[in-house]
Protein backbone atom coordinates (compact mmCIF):
# COMPACT_ATOMS: atom_id res chain seq x y z
CA UNK A 1 0.00 0.00 0.00
CA UNK A 2 1.84 3.10 -1.24
CA UNK A 3 1.50 6.77 -0.42
CA UNK A 4 -0.97 8.29 -2.84
CA UNK A 5 -1.21 11.97 -1.95
CA UNK A 6 0.19 14.71 0.26
CA UNK A 7 -1.69 17.91 1.07
CA UNK A 8 -0.22 20.93 2.86
CA UNK A 9 -1.82 24.19 3.94
CA UNK A 10 0.15 27.04 5.47
CA UNK A 11 2.91 24.57 6.30
CA UNK A 12 6.53 25.85 6.30
CA UNK A 13 7.08 27.41 2.84
CA UNK A 14 3.75 26.26 1.40
CA UNK A 15 0.54 28.26 1.35
CA UNK A 16 -1.34 25.41 -0.28
CA UNK A 17 -0.18 22.29 -2.09
CA UNK A 18 -2.03 19.15 -3.13
CA UNK A 19 0.21 16.55 -4.78
CA UNK A 20 -0.69 13.10 -6.11
CA UNK A 21 2.16 10.61 -5.88
CA UNK A 22 3.22 7.86 -8.26
CA UNK A 23 3.42 4.34 -6.77
CA UNK A 24 6.89 4.10 -8.33
CA UNK A 25 9.51 6.85 -8.58
CA UNK A 26 8.69 10.46 -7.75
CA UNK A 27 11.44 12.88 -8.81
CA UNK A 28 11.11 16.28 -7.13
CA UNK A 29 12.82 19.10 -9.02
CA UNK A 30 12.91 22.84 -8.51
CA UNK A 31 15.06 25.72 -7.39
CA UNK A 32 16.37 26.01 -3.84
CA UNK A 33 13.67 27.00 -1.37
CA UNK A 34 10.74 25.44 -3.23
CA UNK A 35 10.10 22.80 -0.55
CA UNK A 36 11.39 19.54 -2.04
CA UNK A 37 12.99 18.34 1.18
CA UNK A 38 10.04 19.53 3.26
CA UNK A 39 7.65 17.44 1.18
CA UNK A 40 9.76 14.34 1.69
CA UNK A 41 10.13 14.95 5.42
CA UNK A 42 6.35 15.22 5.91
CA UNK A 43 5.79 11.97 4.04
CA UNK A 44 8.62 10.24 5.88
CA UNK A 45 7.26 11.34 9.26
CA UNK A 46 3.87 9.84 8.34
CA UNK A 47 5.47 6.56 7.27
CA UNK A 48 7.62 6.31 10.39
CA UNK A 49 4.79 6.80 12.89
CA UNK A 50 2.81 4.07 11.13
CA UNK A 51 5.40 1.65 12.61
CA UNK A 52 6.29 3.32 15.90
CA UNK A 53 2.81 4.52 16.87
CA UNK A 54 4.32 7.86 17.93
CA UNK A 55 2.48 11.15 17.56
CA UNK A 56 2.57 12.58 14.03
CA UNK A 57 3.11 16.04 15.54
CA UNK A 58 6.07 14.80 17.61
CA UNK A 59 7.67 13.23 14.54
CA UNK A 60 7.20 16.41 12.52
CA UNK A 61 9.07 18.28 15.25
CA UNK A 62 11.80 15.64 15.23
CA UNK A 63 12.38 15.74 11.47
CA UNK A 64 12.15 19.53 11.07
CA UNK A 65 13.63 20.54 14.44
CA UNK A 66 12.09 24.03 14.74
CA UNK A 67 13.71 26.38 17.26
CA UNK A 68 12.86 25.38 20.81
CA UNK A 69 10.95 22.39 19.40
CA UNK A 70 8.04 24.81 19.02
CA UNK A 71 5.41 23.21 16.79
CA UNK A 72 3.82 26.53 15.75
CA UNK A 73 7.03 27.56 13.97
CA UNK A 74 6.16 25.03 11.26
CA UNK A 75 3.19 27.19 10.26
CA UNK A 76 3.82 29.49 7.28
CA UNK A 77 4.62 32.97 8.54
CA UNK A 78 1.86 35.57 8.39
CA UNK A 79 0.34 38.19 10.65
CA UNK A 80 -2.36 37.14 13.09
CA UNK A 81 -3.55 33.70 14.11
CA UNK A 82 -3.66 30.87 11.60
CA UNK A 83 -3.35 27.09 11.40
CA UNK A 84 -1.08 24.79 9.48
CA UNK A 85 -2.10 21.42 8.07
CA UNK A 86 -0.03 18.42 7.02
CA UNK A 87 -2.00 15.55 5.52
CA UNK A 88 -0.74 12.31 3.97
CA UNK A 89 -2.89 9.71 2.19
CA UNK A 90 -2.51 6.08 1.20
CA UNK A 91 -5.58 4.78 -0.57
CA UNK A 92 -8.50 5.03 1.90
CA UNK A 93 -6.33 5.95 4.91
CA UNK A 94 -5.46 9.52 5.86
CA UNK A 95 -3.19 10.94 8.57
CA UNK A 96 -3.73 14.61 9.35
CA UNK A 97 -2.08 17.06 11.73
CA UNK A 98 -3.54 20.53 12.27
CA UNK A 99 -2.03 23.08 14.64
CA UNK A 100 -1.95 26.80 15.40
CA UNK A 101 0.98 29.09 14.76
CA UNK A 102 0.82 29.79 18.51
CA UNK A 103 1.22 26.10 19.41
CA UNK A 104 4.14 25.51 21.76
CA UNK A 105 3.97 21.73 22.20
CA UNK A 106 2.93 18.76 20.07
CA UNK A 107 0.03 17.95 22.40
CA UNK A 108 -1.85 21.01 21.20
CA UNK A 109 -2.10 19.64 17.65
CA UNK A 110 -5.26 17.98 16.39
CA UNK A 111 -4.39 14.57 14.92
CA UNK A 112 -6.96 12.61 12.92
CA UNK A 113 -6.75 9.19 11.29
CA UNK A 114 -4.01 7.85 13.57
CA UNK A 115 -5.62 4.51 14.52
CA UNK A 116 -6.26 3.14 11.00
CA UNK A 117 -2.93 4.60 9.85
CA UNK A 118 -0.96 2.72 12.51
CA UNK A 119 -3.00 -0.41 11.80
CA UNK A 120 -1.08 -0.91 8.54
CA UNK A 121 2.60 -0.04 9.12
CA UNK A 122 4.93 1.10 6.34
CA UNK A 123 8.64 0.31 6.28
CA UNK A 124 10.49 3.46 5.25
CA UNK A 125 13.96 4.97 5.15
CA UNK A 126 15.20 8.52 4.60
CA UNK A 127 18.69 8.97 3.14
CA UNK A 128 19.85 12.52 3.93
CA UNK A 129 22.32 14.55 1.89
CA UNK A 130 25.02 13.96 4.49
CA UNK A 131 26.36 10.39 4.55
CA UNK A 132 26.16 9.04 8.12
CA UNK A 133 27.56 5.49 8.21
CA UNK A 134 31.15 6.71 8.66
CA UNK A 135 30.02 8.57 11.80
CA UNK A 136 27.89 5.74 13.17
CA UNK A 137 29.71 4.64 16.35
CA UNK A 138 30.32 8.09 17.80
CA UNK A 139 27.01 9.58 16.69
CA UNK A 140 24.80 6.74 17.91
CA UNK A 141 26.29 6.63 21.40
CA UNK A 142 26.20 10.42 21.76
CA UNK A 143 22.62 10.62 20.52
CA UNK A 144 21.56 7.93 22.99
CA UNK A 145 22.96 9.85 25.97
CA UNK A 146 22.59 13.52 25.10
CA UNK A 147 20.19 15.98 23.53
CA UNK A 148 22.03 17.01 20.37
CA UNK A 149 20.75 19.43 17.74
CA UNK A 150 20.33 17.02 14.83
CA UNK A 151 17.18 16.18 12.94
CA UNK A 152 16.07 12.65 13.73
CA UNK A 153 16.61 11.52 10.13
CA UNK A 154 20.33 11.12 10.94
CA UNK A 155 19.72 8.83 13.90
CA UNK A 156 16.96 7.00 12.01
CA UNK A 157 19.16 6.08 9.04
CA UNK A 158 21.77 4.61 11.38
CA UNK A 159 19.13 2.64 13.26
CA UNK A 160 17.99 1.08 10.00
CA UNK A 161 21.54 0.43 8.79
CA UNK A 162 22.37 -1.44 12.02
CA UNK A 163 19.45 -3.86 11.65
CA UNK A 164 20.59 -7.50 11.41
CA UNK A 165 20.44 -9.40 8.14
CA UNK A 166 17.08 -10.62 6.92
CA UNK A 167 16.41 -14.36 7.03
CA UNK A 168 15.63 -16.52 4.03
CA UNK A 169 17.04 -17.06 0.55
CA UNK A 170 17.69 -14.18 -1.80
CA UNK A 171 15.35 -13.92 -4.79
CA UNK A 172 16.62 -13.29 -8.32
CA UNK A 173 15.68 -9.60 -8.32
CA UNK A 174 17.59 -8.84 -5.12
CA UNK A 175 20.53 -10.92 -6.30
CA UNK A 176 20.65 -8.83 -9.48
CA UNK A 177 20.67 -5.64 -7.42
CA UNK A 178 23.50 -6.95 -5.25
CA UNK A 179 25.51 -7.79 -8.34
CA UNK A 180 25.08 -4.25 -9.70
CA UNK A 181 26.07 -2.61 -6.42
CA UNK A 182 28.95 -4.94 -5.62
CA UNK A 183 30.45 -4.32 -9.04
CA UNK A 184 30.23 -0.56 -8.44
CA UNK A 185 31.72 -0.58 -4.93
CA UNK A 186 34.07 -3.53 -5.64
CA UNK A 187 33.11 -5.52 -2.59
CA UNK A 188 30.56 -6.09 0.15
CA UNK A 189 29.72 -4.20 3.33
CA UNK A 190 30.48 -5.59 6.77
CA UNK A 191 29.88 -4.14 10.23
CA UNK A 192 31.87 -4.77 13.41
CA UNK A 193 31.40 -2.96 16.72
CA UNK A 194 29.06 -0.50 14.98
CA UNK A 195 31.79 0.37 12.46
CA UNK A 196 31.17 -0.18 8.74
CA UNK A 197 33.77 -1.64 6.37
CA UNK A 198 34.06 -2.33 2.67
CA UNK A 199 35.25 -5.91 2.34
CA UNK A 200 37.06 -6.35 -0.99
CA UNK A 201 40.32 -7.50 -2.53
CA UNK A 202 42.30 -5.11 -0.34
CA UNK A 203 40.78 -6.49 2.85
CA UNK A 204 38.48 -4.54 5.15
CA UNK A 205 38.58 -0.78 4.56
CA UNK A 206 36.75 1.33 7.14
CA UNK A 207 34.15 3.78 5.84
CA UNK A 208 36.12 6.78 7.13
CA UNK A 209 38.75 5.97 4.49
CA UNK A 210 36.30 5.56 1.60
CA UNK A 211 35.04 8.17 -0.82
CA UNK A 212 31.64 9.44 0.26
CA UNK A 213 30.03 8.40 -3.01
CA UNK A 214 31.09 4.78 -2.43
CA UNK A 215 29.65 4.97 1.08
CA UNK A 216 26.28 6.00 -0.38
CA UNK A 217 26.18 2.98 -2.68
CA UNK A 218 27.32 0.86 0.26
CA UNK A 219 24.35 2.11 2.26
CA UNK A 220 21.98 0.90 -0.47
CA UNK A 221 23.70 -2.50 -0.28
CA UNK A 222 23.14 -2.58 3.49
CA UNK A 223 19.47 -1.58 3.26
CA UNK A 224 18.87 -4.29 0.66
CA UNK A 225 20.72 -6.90 2.69
CA UNK A 226 18.84 -6.27 5.92
CA UNK A 227 15.42 -6.11 4.26
CA UNK A 228 14.56 -2.45 4.78
CA UNK A 229 14.15 -1.99 1.02
CA UNK A 230 11.57 -4.54 -0.04
CA UNK A 231 8.11 -4.76 -1.54
CA UNK A 232 5.81 -2.21 0.12
CA UNK A 233 8.53 0.00 1.60
CA UNK A 234 9.17 3.67 0.81
CA UNK A 235 12.60 5.16 0.11
CA UNK A 236 13.24 8.89 0.48
CA UNK A 237 16.56 10.13 -0.92
CA UNK A 238 17.65 13.76 -0.75
CA UNK A 239 20.06 14.69 -3.58
CA UNK A 240 21.51 11.26 -4.42
CA UNK A 241 24.03 12.98 -6.71
CA UNK A 242 25.88 14.66 -3.83
CA UNK A 243 29.56 13.58 -3.66
CA UNK A 244 28.93 10.89 -6.27
CA UNK A 245 30.99 10.67 -9.47
CA UNK A 246 28.69 11.23 -12.49
CA UNK A 247 29.88 7.91 -13.92
CA UNK A 248 27.96 6.22 -11.09
CA UNK A 249 24.70 8.10 -11.67
CA UNK A 250 23.63 5.45 -14.16
CA UNK A 251 24.18 2.75 -11.51
CA UNK A 252 22.07 4.67 -8.99
CA UNK A 253 19.17 5.05 -11.43
CA UNK A 254 19.44 1.42 -12.54
CA UNK A 255 19.13 0.35 -8.90
CA UNK A 256 16.24 2.72 -8.19
CA UNK A 257 14.28 1.52 -11.21
CA UNK A 258 14.85 -2.10 -10.17
CA UNK A 259 13.66 -1.27 -6.65
CA UNK A 260 10.54 0.35 -8.12
CA UNK A 261 9.91 -2.82 -10.12
CA UNK A 262 10.25 -4.79 -6.88
CA UNK A 263 7.47 -2.75 -5.25
CA UNK A 264 9.47 -0.01 -3.49
CA UNK A 265 7.99 3.48 -3.74
CA UNK A 266 10.66 6.18 -4.11
CA UNK A 267 10.70 9.93 -3.54
CA UNK A 268 13.92 11.69 -4.49
CA UNK A 269 14.91 15.34 -4.69
CA UNK A 270 17.55 16.33 -7.19
CA UNK A 271 19.26 19.33 -8.75
CA UNK A 272 21.15 17.29 -11.31
CA UNK A 273 20.51 17.11 -15.06
CA UNK A 274 22.31 13.76 -15.47
CA UNK A 275 20.19 12.10 -12.76
CA UNK A 276 17.02 13.21 -14.55
CA UNK A 277 18.31 12.19 -17.99
CA UNK A 278 19.42 8.77 -16.75
CA UNK A 279 15.95 8.28 -15.32
CA UNK A 280 14.44 9.40 -18.62
CA UNK A 281 16.66 7.13 -20.74
CA UNK A 282 16.54 4.01 -18.56
CA UNK A 283 12.83 3.89 -17.70
CA UNK A 284 10.56 1.63 -19.73
CA UNK A 285 6.89 1.94 -20.57
CA UNK A 286 6.11 -0.42 -17.69
CA UNK A 287 7.81 1.73 -15.06
CA UNK A 288 5.95 4.21 -12.87
CA UNK A 289 7.86 7.49 -12.93
CA UNK A 290 6.56 10.99 -12.20
CA UNK A 291 8.48 14.26 -12.36
CA UNK A 292 7.14 16.90 -9.96
CA UNK A 293 8.34 20.42 -10.74
CA UNK A 294 8.09 22.81 -7.80
CA UNK A 295 8.30 26.53 -8.61
CA UNK A 296 7.22 29.94 -7.38
CA UNK A 297 4.40 31.81 -9.07
CA UNK A 298 5.52 35.14 -10.55
CA UNK A 299 2.40 36.95 -9.37
CA UNK A 300 2.39 35.93 -5.71
CA UNK A 301 5.71 34.19 -5.00
CA UNK A 302 3.82 31.20 -3.62
CA UNK A 303 5.00 27.65 -4.37
CA UNK A 304 3.10 25.61 -6.96
CA UNK A 305 3.71 22.23 -8.58
CA UNK A 306 3.24 20.64 -11.98
CA UNK A 307 3.57 16.91 -12.59
CA UNK A 308 4.80 15.27 -15.81
CA UNK A 309 5.23 11.65 -16.85
CA UNK A 310 8.19 12.37 -19.13
CA UNK A 311 11.39 14.38 -18.78
CA UNK A 312 10.65 16.52 -21.86
CA UNK A 313 7.29 17.51 -20.38
CA UNK A 314 8.71 18.95 -17.13
CA UNK A 315 7.59 22.56 -16.93
CA UNK A 316 9.18 24.64 -15.61
CA UNK A 317 12.52 22.82 -15.63
CA UNK A 318 15.20 25.01 -14.05
CA UNK A 319 17.80 22.25 -14.44
CA UNK A 320 17.31 21.78 -18.19
CA UNK A 321 17.01 25.54 -18.70
CA UNK A 322 20.39 26.06 -17.03
CA UNK A 323 22.06 23.44 -19.22
CA UNK A 324 20.47 24.93 -22.34
CA UNK A 325 21.84 28.31 -21.32
CA UNK A 326 25.33 26.86 -20.87
CA UNK A 327 25.15 25.20 -24.28
CA UNK A 328 23.96 28.39 -25.99
CA UNK A 329 26.74 30.43 -24.38
CA UNK A 330 29.31 27.84 -25.48
CA UNK A 331 28.00 28.00 -29.06
CA UNK A 332 28.08 31.81 -29.02
CA UNK A 333 31.65 31.78 -27.76
CA UNK A 334 32.70 29.28 -30.43
CA UNK A 335 31.04 31.28 -33.20
CA UNK A 336 32.63 34.44 -31.86
CA UNK A 337 36.09 32.83 -32.08
CA UNK A 338 35.38 31.86 -35.69
CA UNK A 339 34.34 35.40 -36.59
CA UNK A 340 37.46 36.90 -35.11
Secondary structure, 3 states (H helix, E strand, C coil): CCCCEEEEEEECCEEEEEEECCCCEEEEEECCCCCHHHHHHHHHHHHHHHHHCCCHHHHHHHHHCCHHHCHHHHECCCCCCCEEEEEEEECCEEEEEEEECCCCCHHHCEEECHHHHHCCCCCEEEECCCCCHHHHHHHHHHHHHCCCCCCHHHHHHHHHHCCCCCCCCCCHHHHHHHHHHHHHHCCEEEEECCEEEEEECCEEEEHHHCCHHHHHHHHHHHHHHCCCCCCCCEEEEECCCCCCCHHHHHHHHHHHHHHHHCCCEEEEECCCHHHHHHHHHHCCCCCCEEEEEEEECCCCCCEEEEEECCHHHCCCCHHHHHHHHHHHHHHHHHHHHHHC
